[in-house]
Amino acid sequence: VESGFKIKALSRARALGLWQFIPSTGYKFGLKRDLWVDERMDVEKSTEAAIAYLKELHSIFGDWLTVLAAYNCGEGRVLRVISRQHMNYLDNFWDLYVQLPLETARYVPRFIATLNIIKEPGKYGFDLEREICEKAVPYETVIISKSMKLEDIASRIGEPTEVLAQLNSELRYKITPDSVYTLKIPQGKSNMLISAIDAIPGAKKPGGGEWVRHK
């Protein structure tokens, strides 16, 4: 519902990744962001951050549907709506529904509908076994401190560049940092990478053109 399972999904509000974190919220929940990496695109780390954020919201609102609304439009927005209520409501999502932004008012029912489809896909005309085409790639990690292009690493270990890009989706330019970095590679390829790492050319620093002055 957040991103359509697009790892690099980017909204107009600069929310990025599967869980659509804006930079400040991502930083609050431990997602690193610099020239080389943006961990909002790291599937595992961003999911852990989303769980932590949802738990924090539940400690504020105590109602999971209101939590989803707050995740979508921000807890400050939902708290302001609650503060404007002059009756003894329970302050759950359906009490707030008509006062929330249209996108949020649609978001929560879509979330509920998605859960119902997952529970009984056949009832709604879905064949989820057929739809799930991509299988998870078993991987191991190698700690490196050399800046290299993923395509150069892939050619040395005999793997498609797309597989390395999928495993290391947080790399903004498909280039490893020039500092300590934990690289994910397909299982069984770590020794091959370690033996070939000196022969892999170093990559230029990303983020701009190279200028040469001519006189």
C-alpha positions as CSV (number, residue, x, y, z in Angstrom):
1,V,0.0,0.0,0.0
2,E,2.9,2.4,0.7
3,S,5.1,1.7,-2.3
4,G,3.7,-1.2,-4.4
5,F,6.9,-3.1,-3.4
6,K,9.1,-0.7,-5.3
7,I,12.4,-0.4,-3.4
8,K,13.2,3.0,-5.0
9,A,9.7,4.4,-4.9
10,L,9.9,8.2,-4.4
11,S,7.0,10.5,-3.5
12,R,6.5,14.2,-4.1
13,A,7.2,14.7,-0.4
14,R,10.6,13.0,-0.9
15,A,9.5,9.8,1.0
16,L,11.6,7.0,-0.3
17,G,11.7,3.2,-0.3
18,L,9.3,0.3,0.5
19,W,8.1,2.1,3.7
20,Q,8.2,5.6,2.3
21,F,10.3,7.3,5.0
22,I,11.0,11.0,4.7
23,P,14.7,11.8,5.5
24,S,14.1,13.1,9.0
25,T,11.9,10.2,10.1
26,G,14.4,7.7,8.6
27,Y,17.2,9.4,10.5
28,K,15.2,9.3,13.7
29,F,14.9,5.5,13.4
30,G,18.5,4.8,12.5
31,L,18.5,4.8,8.7
32,K,21.8,6.2,7.4
33,R,21.8,8.6,4.5
34,D,25.0,10.0,2.9
35,L,26.6,10.4,-0.5
36,W,27.0,6.7,-1.0
37,V,24.0,5.0,0.7
38,D,20.4,5.7,1.6
39,E,19.2,3.0,3.9
40,R,15.6,3.9,3.3
41,M,16.1,1.6,0.3
42,D,17.6,-1.2,2.4
43,V,14.7,-3.7,2.6
44,E,15.7,-5.2,6.0
45,K,16.8,-2.1,7.8
46,S,13.8,0.0,6.6
47,T,11.4,-2.7,7.6
48,E,12.9,-2.8,11.1
49,A,12.7,1.0,11.3
50,A,9.0,0.9,10.2
51,I,8.2,-1.7,12.9
52,A,9.9,0.6,15.5
53,Y,7.9,3.6,14.2
54,L,4.6,1.7,14.2
55,K,5.2,0.6,17.8
56,E,6.0,4.1,18.9
57,L,2.8,5.4,17.2
58,H,0.8,2.6,19.0
59,S,2.2,3.8,22.3
60,I,0.7,7.2,21.5
61,F,-2.7,6.3,20.0
62,G,-3.4,2.7,21.2
63,D,-5.5,2.0,18.1
64,W,-3.9,0.3,15.1
65,L,-6.1,1.9,12.5
66,T,-5.2,5.4,13.9
67,V,-1.6,4.3,13.9
68,L,-1.8,3.6,10.1
69,A,-3.4,7.0,9.6
70,A,-0.6,8.6,11.6
71,Y,2.0,6.7,9.6
72,N,0.6,8.0,6.4
73,C,0.1,11.7,7.3
74,G,2.1,12.2,10.4
75,E,1.3,11.9,14.1
76,G,1.2,15.7,14.5
77,R,-1.6,15.9,11.9
78,V,-3.7,13.2,13.6
79,L,-3.1,14.7,17.1
80,R,-4.4,18.1,15.8
81,V,-7.5,16.5,14.5
82,I,-8.1,14.7,17.8
83,S,-7.6,18.0,19.7
84,R,-10.4,19.7,17.7
85,Q,-13.0,17.1,18.7
86,H,-15.4,18.5,21.3
87,M,-17.3,15.3,22.1
88,N,-16.4,12.2,24.1
89,Y,-15.3,10.1,21.1
90,L,-13.0,7.1,21.4
91,D,-10.6,8.8,19.0
92,N,-10.3,5.8,16.8
93,F,-9.8,6.1,13.1
94,W,-13.5,6.0,12.1
95,D,-14.2,8.9,14.5
96,L,-11.5,10.9,12.7
97,Y,-12.2,9.7,9.2
98,V,-13.9,12.7,7.7
99,Q,-11.4,15.2,9.2
100,L,-8.3,13.5,7.8
101,P,-6.7,14.2,4.5
102,L,-8.4,12.4,1.6
103,E,-5.2,10.3,0.9
104,T,-5.1,9.1,4.5
105,A,-8.9,8.5,4.6
106,R,-8.4,6.2,1.5
107,Y,-5.1,4.7,2.8
108,V,-6.4,2.9,5.8
109,P,-9.4,1.1,4.0
110,R,-6.9,0.1,1.3
111,F,-4.7,-1.4,3.9
112,I,-7.6,-3.4,5.4
113,A,-8.7,-4.5,1.9
114,T,-5.1,-5.7,1.2
115,L,-5.1,-7.8,4.4
116,N,-8.4,-9.4,3.4
117,I,-7.1,-10.3,0.0
118,I,-4.0,-11.9,1.5
119,K,-6.1,-13.9,3.9
120,E,-8.5,-15.2,1.2
121,P,-6.9,-14.5,-2.2
122,G,-9.2,-16.9,-4.1
123,K,-12.3,-15.2,-2.9
124,Y,-11.2,-12.0,-4.6
125,G,-9.8,-13.5,-7.8
126,F,-6.1,-13.5,-6.9
127,D,-3.6,-16.4,-7.3
128,L,-0.8,-15.2,-5.1
129,E,1.3,-18.3,-5.7
130,R,1.4,-17.5,-9.4
131,E,2.0,-13.8,-8.9
132,I,5.1,-14.2,-6.7
133,C,7.8,-14.7,-9.3
134,E,11.0,-13.4,-7.7
135,K,12.6,-15.7,-5.2
136,A,14.9,-14.5,-2.4
137,V,18.6,-14.8,-3.2
138,P,20.6,-16.5,-0.4
139,Y,23.5,-14.3,0.4
140,E,26.6,-13.9,2.6
141,T,28.5,-10.8,3.5
142,V,32.0,-9.5,3.0
143,I,33.4,-6.5,4.8
144,I,35.2,-4.2,2.3
145,S,36.7,-0.7,2.4
146,K,37.3,-0.1,-1.3
147,S,35.1,1.9,-3.6
148,M,34.1,-0.3,-6.6
149,K,31.3,-0.4,-9.2
150,L,28.9,-3.3,-8.6
151,E,29.2,-4.2,-12.3
152,D,33.0,-4.7,-11.9
153,I,32.4,-6.9,-8.8
154,A,29.7,-8.9,-10.6
155,S,31.9,-9.7,-13.5
156,R,34.7,-11.0,-11.2
157,I,32.4,-13.3,-9.3
158,G,30.3,-14.4,-12.3
159,E,27.0,-12.9,-11.2
160,P,24.5,-10.5,-12.9
161,T,24.9,-6.9,-11.8
162,E,21.1,-6.8,-11.1
163,V,21.5,-9.5,-8.4
164,L,24.2,-7.4,-6.6
165,A,22.1,-4.3,-7.0
166,Q,19.1,-6.1,-5.5
167,L,21.1,-7.4,-2.5
168,N,22.7,-3.9,-1.9
169,S,19.7,-1.8,-2.8
170,E,20.8,1.0,-0.4
171,L,23.7,2.0,-2.7
172,R,22.6,5.2,-4.4
173,Y,24.9,4.9,-7.5
174,K,25.7,1.1,-7.5
175,I,29.1,2.0,-6.1
176,T,30.5,0.8,-2.8
177,P,31.7,3.5,-0.4
178,D,35.4,4.3,0.2
179,S,35.0,3.4,3.8
180,V,34.1,0.2,5.7
181,Y,31.0,-1.4,4.1
182,T,29.3,-4.7,4.5
183,L,28.7,-6.0,1.0
184,K,26.0,-8.7,0.3
185,I,27.0,-11.2,-2.4
186,P,25.3,-14.5,-3.5
187,Q,26.1,-17.4,-1.2
188,G,29.4,-19.2,-1.9
189,K,31.1,-16.3,-3.7
190,S,33.0,-14.6,-0.8
191,N,36.3,-16.4,-1.3
192,M,36.2,-15.6,-5.0
193,L,35.6,-11.9,-4.3
194,I,38.4,-11.7,-1.6
195,S,40.9,-13.3,-4.0
196,A,40.0,-10.9,-6.8
197,I,39.4,-7.6,-4.9
198,D,42.9,-6.2,-5.6
199,A,42.4,-6.6,-9.3
200,I,39.0,-4.8,-9.4
201,P,39.5,-1.2,-10.4
202,G,38.6,1.5,-7.9
203,A,35.5,3.7,-8.7
204,K,35.4,7.5,-8.9
205,K,33.5,9.4,-6.3
206,P,29.9,9.7,-7.4
207,G,27.7,12.8,-7.5
208,G,29.0,15.0,-10.3
209,G,31.1,15.4,-13.4
210,E,34.9,15.3,-13.5
211,W,36.3,18.7,-14.4
212,V,39.6,19.3,-16.1
213,R,41.0,22.9,-16.6
214,H,42.5,23.7,-20.0
215,K,44.4,26.9,-20.6
